[in-house]
Amino acid sequence: MQIDEEQLKKFILDSGLVKRSDFDDVAKKAQEKKQKFGNVLLSEGKISETDLKRMEAFVLGIPFVSLVGQKIDFTILSLIPEPIARNYNIVAYNKNGDTLEVAMLDVDDLPVIDFIKKRSGFKILSRLTDTVSIKAVLVQYRKSLQVEFDNIIQKESNNIKESNKVEDKEKSATELKEMAEDLPVIKIVDSLVFHAILQNASDIHIEPGEKDLTIRYRIDGILHDAMVLDKSAASGITARIKVLANLKLDEKRLPQDGRFKKEDNGEKISFRVSILPTFFGEKTVIRLLKENSHGYTLETLGFHGEALERIHDSLKQRTGMILATGPTGSGKTTTLYTMLEILNKPEVNISTVEDPIEYQMPRVNQTQVKPEIGLTFANGLRSLLRQDPDIIMVGEVRDSETAGLAVNASLTGHLVLSTIHTNSASGAVPRMIDMGVEPFLITATVKTIIAQRLIRRLTPAKEKYFLSEAEKKNLAKIVDIDRMLTLLKIEKIVGEHDTWDKIPFYKPVKTTEFPDGYSNRIGMHEVLKVTSTIRDMIIKGSSQDEVEVQAKKEGMMTMLEDGVFQAVLGVTSLEEVFRVVSE
């Protein structure tokens, strides 16, 4: 069912949806780029997706359906599994006798239509729809699964309660193993993990209280209550997680760490488990890491302009250190891996020492530290230097021994990438001095320091507004608004003569699919280049504030300024920036 490009062009021109001048420009671009006319029209923002899909349906001679606000029977919806619906943008919405009507974004996708035909046994009628409709229906999957999930939790936790009515005495390892293999417990843990993956959670917190067990998910950096279970479910759930992570079942007095893996729709997910004894029992935190999450670029991570240029320049160096700083969970490792992907060429040998290995990369020699057998960052790095590496990535510089070795490695002809825990880029210098690295060695090795935080992205349903006088005064207290306006003009985000009155900002709009009005995250950064002036300041022992002032004079956009920059672009809101960076 191929779309006749010429016919589509004629219908679009006749409809008056696109100006003739825009139409000619897009037609020329489509020809030059050898892309579909409709796709270029959409990417240039000359037509809405809904209008384009309606036109395409008209050309194909099939109905266009909008499913926004329509409640679909779950028996019909579940004829197409949720992962297939999500990956291939196809949903079932109506059944009539032996025919099933499906709405999709690409009616040319014959293999998926054939798959659904074989799976359901129905004759398939394809209909064209838009992304908004697909998203609206995917929310219904989640709601139906939520109900199903709550039912499993309710039913199975009652079963556990019944079986635990015996006296609450200390259980032996054998009894705990039996509990971990109990069907209700397995169902609950599987449901918890499945739902965390579905909601794109980064962590699962299982917290015992005096009378109940609270389960929370961290989604886009914010913790949300998922459910509250009876306290009696705690020992079984913890035992099950210990079995999965290969931990000691009868050890309840000491902290334990482990990991396990699962595959979900062809996506490998690694789970890092940490169990810690608390006053009311063992608290478990599971971190979810998607192993095949790669293909990021520095631009998609949020780098732009001068900061992006500085990183690309530092990656061209053959020696020296590039440091990423920020708190736990601020995306430092992802930034380092993205840089490694740029550097990963056949002519170089890249080796890493990590704890843990978060992403697996082809052609990169990755070593996992194991302190319990003496394989620390320092020992691993020492051995790695005998392996003839060109580029080294050290997961974290956390002590003087590792810091000294990393500095020596960069002095002896290696490019070293690493992370360090500080709040700002300039804060990395006193932190390294505190670890015993001499200032003259820092100036000789450190080329670039990146500091970052993660901010939540606004959904497309955001609401535009302009700053009032009071809001402008409040913003001026936090950031230099004149300097900020200059930075925006340099990167051509606003017009040459624009003032703050003409610059739009955006607020989150809560929807059923995104209750907070945000979805996914992006980084805000500051990239400090160690120039000759800053080297002199480090040797003289200048404070980190003085170094930051000089870096700003030399064109560094601070993290807070980068946050405001992202807010002006409409990526996030000012409230979110101030929540993440409170100075």
N, C-alpha and C positions, 0 to 999 in steps of 0.2 A: 504493500500500500504506500507507494512512494508519492511524495508531494511534488506536484508540477511547479517548479520554481517560478516560471514565467507567469503561470496563472495566478500564483500567490501574489506576485508583485502587482499584477493588474488589479486584483481584488483590493489590496492594501491601498493602492493609489486611488481607486474609485471610492473607497470608503471615506477618504479625507482624514484618516487617523494620523497620517504622517504628511508633513509639509513637502512640497515638491522638491525644494532645495535640499532638505535632509534626505529625502528619498534617493536623489541622484548621488549624494555624497556616500551614503551607505552602500548603494549598488556598486559604486567604484571600489570601495574598500573591500567588499565581499569578493569582488573579482580578483583584486590584488592578493588578498590573503587566502584565496581559494576556499572560502568558508561559505556556509549557507547564509543566504540573504537574511532570513528571519532571525538567526542567531546573532548576526552583527547588529541588526536593528535593535534587538533586545539588550545586548551588551552596551550599546551606545546610549541606552535609555530613551530611545525615540518612540517606543511603544510599550504598553504594559504587557506582561506575560499573558494575562487573561484575554486581552484583545487579539494577541498574536495566535493563541490557541484556538480562539473562536474562528479566526480567518482560516487557519489550517484545517479545522474540522469542516468548514464550508467547502474548501477546495477538494478535500477527500470525500465529501458527500456522506459524512457520518455525524451523529449528534455530538454536541459539546455538552458536558454535564458539570454543574457546579455542586459540590457536596458540602459546602460550608453550611453549618447549622443543621445538617441532616443526621438523624440518629439511625444507624444501620444495625439491623439484627445481628447479634454476635454469632449466630449459627451460620449466617451468610458470610460475615466478615472473616471468620476463622477458616473458611475454605481456602484462603490464601494465607500461609503462615506469615507471622509478623516480620521475620527477617527478610523473606522474599519481597513482601510489600515495601519494606523500607529500602532495600538495596536496589529494587528494580522499578520503584515508583508505580506500583500497580495495586489496585484494591478492588475487591468484589463488593458490589453494593445492591444488586437486585437479582432475584432468582424467579424464573417463570417456567414451570414445567421442567423440561430437560435443558433449558438455556440459562446461562449465567452471564449477567452483564458486568463487565469490568471496566473501571476507569483508569486510564494510564497517561503518562506524559509522552510516551513514544510508541505509537501503534505499529511501528516497523519492527519492534522487538519480537519477532516470530518465535524464537526458541523459548522465551518465557511463557508466551501464550500456549505453546504446544505442551510445556511442562504442566501448566495449570489444567489444561484439558485432560491430560493423562491422569493427573493426581485426583481431580474432582469427578471425572467421568461426565462432565457437562459439555454442551456445545457452547463455545465462548463467543460473546458479542463484544467487540472492542469499542470503547467510547473515549473521546479525548477529554482531558481535564487539565487543570492548572496546579501548580505547586501548593497554593493555599489550600485547595481541596484535599490533596494528598496528605498534607500535614494535619489538617483537621481530622481526617479519618485515622491517622496513626495515633492521635491522642485517644481515640476510642479504644484502640487495642490496649493502650496502657491502662485506661480506666477499667476495662474488663479484666485485664490481668491483675490489677490491684485488688479487685473484688475477689477474684479466684485465689490470689495470694493470701488475702486476709482470712478467707475461709479455711485454707490449709493451716495457717498459723493458729487460728482459733481452735479448730478441730484437733490438730496434732498436739497443741500445748495442753488441751484438756486431757488427751490420752496420756501425756507425760505426767500430768498432775495425778491422774488415777493411779498410774504405776508407781508414783513416788509417795503414795500415802503411807508407805511403811516408814518406820522411825528414821529421822534424818541423821543417820550416823555417818562417820567417815567411811567412804567406799574404797574398796581395794582396787588395784590396777585391773584385775580380771572383771570386776563388776563395772568399772568405768568403760572398759573395752566393749562389754556387752551393751552398755547404754549407747556408746558411740555407733554401734552397728544396728541399733534399734530403728525400725523403719520410720516412725514419726520424727525422730531426731534428724535422720538423713534428709527427710522431706523438708524440714524447716531450714536446715543449713543450705540445702540446694536452692530453696526459694529465696533465701536471703541474698545469696551470691548472684543468682539469676537476676533478681530485681535490681541489685546494685549495678550490674552491667547494663541493664536496660535503661537505668536513670543516669548512666554515665558518671557514677560516683567515683571519687578517687580513694575514699577510705570508708570502712565499715567499723563503727564503734559499738562494742557489746559491753554494756556497763552494769554491773550488779549493784542494786541498792538494798535497803533494809528489807523491803517487802516485794520488790519487783525487779525485772530485768529490762533496762532501756536499750533499744537498738536505734542508732542514728547513722545517717549517711552524710558524708561530706560531698556536696555537689557544687561545683564552681567555687570552691574555697569556703563555702558556708555550711555549717552543720545543720541538718534538718532531722527532726524526730521521725523515725520510720514506724516504730510501734513500741508498745510496752507489753511485756509478757509476764507471766507469773514467775516468781523467783525459782520455783521448782524446775523450770526449764533450763536454768543456768548450767548445772553440772553436765547434763547431757550434751548441750550445744558446745560447751568448751571442750569436752572430751572428743566430740566429733572433729572439731577444728584441729585439736592436737594430733589425732590420728592422720588427718589429711596432711598436716605439716611435719609429720614424723617426729613429734616431740614426746617427752616422758609424760605418761598419763598420770602417774601418782605423785609427780613433783608439783606441789602447790605453794611452796614457801619461797622459791626463787624465780626470778624472771626467766622467760624462755623466748627464743626467736627461731623461726623456721620459715619455710616457704613451700608452696605447691603450685601446680599449673593446671589450667583447664583450657579447652578449646571451645569457642562459641562461634558458630557459623563461619568456620575457617579462620577465625581470629584467635591467635594464641594470647592468653592472659595469664600473667604471673601474679601470684598473691603472696605478699610478704606478711607474715604473721608475727605479732608481738604480744606476749602474754605477761601481765604484771600483777602480782598479788596486791589487793587493796583491802580496806577494812571489812568490806562485805563480801569478799570473794575475788576471783580472778577476773581482771578486766582484759578484754581482747580487742586489739585493733588490727584490722586487715587492710593493707594497702594494695590497690589494684593497679597493675602496670601492664599496658597493652604492648606486647613485645614487638609486634610488627607495625607500631606507630612510627613511621618515618616518612620521608618525602616532604618534610618541612623545608621552608626556605627562610632566610633571615627576614625577608619582607613579610611573610605570613606570621612570623613571631612578633611583628610590630616595630622592627627597626626601619629607619627611614633617614633620608637626607644626610647630613654631616656624620651622624653616628654610624650609619651604614657604610659610608666611605671609609671611616676610620677602621672599622672591623676588616673590611676587604684589604686595606693597606697592611694591617698587622698580619693577615693570613698569608701575605706575599713574602713575609720575613722567613729566613731559614733558621734563625735562632731567637732566643728570648722567651718571655712568659706572657701569656694572655690569661687574665684572671676573671672569673665570673663570681660576683658576690651577691649576697641576699640571704634572707632567712630560709628555713626548711620549706620545701614545697613552692618555691618561687620560680621554678622553671629553669634553674641554672644548668642542670644536666642536659635538658632538652636543647638549650642554646649551644652547649659544648658539642653535643652530637651533631647538631646542624652544621657547625663549623667543621667538624671532622668529615662530614659528608662532602663538603666543598673541597677539603684537602685530600680526600681519599682517591688517589690516582695510582695507576700501576707502578709508577717510578719511585714511590715512597713506601717506607715500612712504618706503619702506625701501630703502636702498642699502648695498652691502657692497664691501669691498676684501679679497680673499682670496688665499692661496697654499697649495694650489690651491683651486678651487671644489670642495668635497667632496660637497655635495648640491645639486641644483637645486630652487629653490623658485619656484612661480608667484607673479607680482606683486611679486617682489623683484628689484631691478636689481643683478646680481652682476658684479663686475669682477675679472679674474684679473691678478695682478701679473706683470710681465715685466721683471726687473731688467736683462737684457741690452740692452733698448732704452730703458732709463731710466724704465720704469713701475714705480716702487718703491711700498711702502706709503705713504710720505710724499707722493710726487707724486700717487698715485691719490686719496689722501684730500683733498689740496689741491684737485684738480679736482672731486672729488665734492661738496665744499661749495658749489660754484657750481650744483649741480643741484637745489637746493631740497629737500634731504632732511629728514624729521622724525626718522627713526631711522637710525643708522649702525652697521654692524658692521665692525670692523677685525679681520681674521684674527688678527693678533698685534702687540702693542706690543713691538718688539725693539730700538729705538734711540731716542735722545733726540729726534730730529726728529719721529718718529711720535708719541711720547709727548706732546710739546708741542702738536702739531696736534690730537690726540685730546682733550686737556684744553681747548684753546681751543674746539673744536667743542661740547663739553658746556657751556662757559660761554656760548656764543652761541645757546642755545636748542635744542640737539639732545640726544636720548637716545643715548648711545654704549655699545655692547656690544663687549667685546674680551677677548683672552686674554693672559696674561703668565706667564712661566716662573718659579714660585717653589714652595717646598715646602709652605707653609701660607698661610692667608688673611692673617694678620697680616704675613707676609713680603713681601706685595705693596707695602706702604708703603715700607720701606727700598729696595726694588728700584726704585720710581719716583723716589725721591730720588736714588738712584745714577744714574738716567738724566737727572738735571738738572731734575726737576720740583720746584718750591718747595713746602714743606709746606703753606703757606696755600692753594695751588691744589689740592692733593690733598683737603684738608678741604672746599673749596668745590665739588668736582666728584664725588668718589667716594662713591657711596651704599651699595653692597653689594659685598662680595668673597666669591666662592665658591671654595673649594678642594676638589679631588676626586681620588679614585683609583678604579680598577675592581677589584672582587673577584669571584671565581668563585662561581657559584650552586651549591648542593648539588642533586643529583638527588633525585627522590622516594624513592629507595631508601636514604635516610640512616638512621643509627643514633642513637637517643636515649641520652643519658647525663646524669648529674648531677655537678657539681664535687665533687671530694674536698677535704679540708681543705688538702692540699699545693697543689692546683691553685688553690684560692681565694686562698692566700697569694701564689702567683706572679702571679695576676691583679691582686691589690692592689698589687704592685710596679709594675705598668705603668699601671693606671688607678685613679682614686679610686672604689672600689666602693660607698661610701656615697652619693656624688653620683650614680653611675650608677644605683643602685637607685631614688633619688628621681626621676631623669629617666624611668625606665621606668614608675614609678607615675603621673607627670604625664600621660604619653601612654597610660595605661591598658593597658599591655602585660602587666603583672603585677597581681596583687591587692593591695589596700591593706595587707594584713598579711603578704604573701609575703616570705620571706627567700631568700638565694642557694641554700639547700639544696633549695628547692622549684622552682627555675627550671631547666627542661631546656635542654641544649645538644645539638648534633648533630655526628656525625662522618661523613665521606664513606664510602660503601660502593662498592667497585669492581665494575663489571659489564662484560660483554663490549662493550656499546654505549658505556659511559663508563668507560674504564680508570682514570681518576683519581677517579671519583665526583663529578665536577663537570660542569656544562654551562651555557654562556652566562655573561654577567657582568652585574653591577649596580653602580651607583656608591655609594661612601660619601663623605659630604660634610661640610664645615663652612661655615656661612654667617655671615659677619661683617657686621653692620649698623654703619655709621659713625654712631654716636650723638654727641650734644653732648660727652659725657665723653671719648669716644675722639678726637674732633676736638681737644679741649684737649690730650690726651696727645701727639698727632702734632705739634701746634704747639710743645709743650715739648721735643720730641725724645726721647720715651720709647722704650725698646727694644721690639722686637717681642714679647718674652716678657711684658713688662708690659702691652702692648696685649692680648695673648691672655688674660692673667689677668682683666683688666677685662671683656673680651668674654664670658668664661665666667660672670662674676658677673651679666652682663646677659642670661644665658640661652642663650649659644651652646653647642651640642653640638660638641665637637671631632671631628675625623675618626676618631680612635681610638675615641672613645665611640660614634660613629655605627656603627662597625664592630661593636662589642660589641652594640649595639642590634640590628643585622641578624642577629648570631649568635643572640641570644635569640629573635628571630622565626623562626629555623630556616632563614633564607635562605642562610646560609653557615656556616662553622666558625670557631672562634676561631683555629685554626692559620693559616687563610687570611688572616684580618685581620692577624695579627702578621707574616705573610710580606710583606704589601703595605705596612703601615705599621710600619717599624722605626725607633723614635725613640731 
